[in-house]
């Protein structure tokens, strides 16, 4: 398994999830969606979504991509080591 490709795929996946979260916040859909999900679990939502900030959202996408890349790289390294 190619370690770089695995890192890029996993990093892109978690980065995309957080990009979608930022878009939901920017469009005003995040709080109702979060309230709905908590309600499905029979819970009260103790959290409030903060106002949208482009720099904060971009930072989240970049950080989660990097962490995802690292985890994907480590996963591929271990996979290659134990599946020979």
Buried (B, 14 or more C-beta within 10 A) or exposed (E): EEBEEBBBBBBBEBBBEBBEBBEBBBEEEBBEEBBEEBEEEEEEBEEEBEEBEEEEBEEBBEEBBBBBBEBBBBBBBEEEEEEE
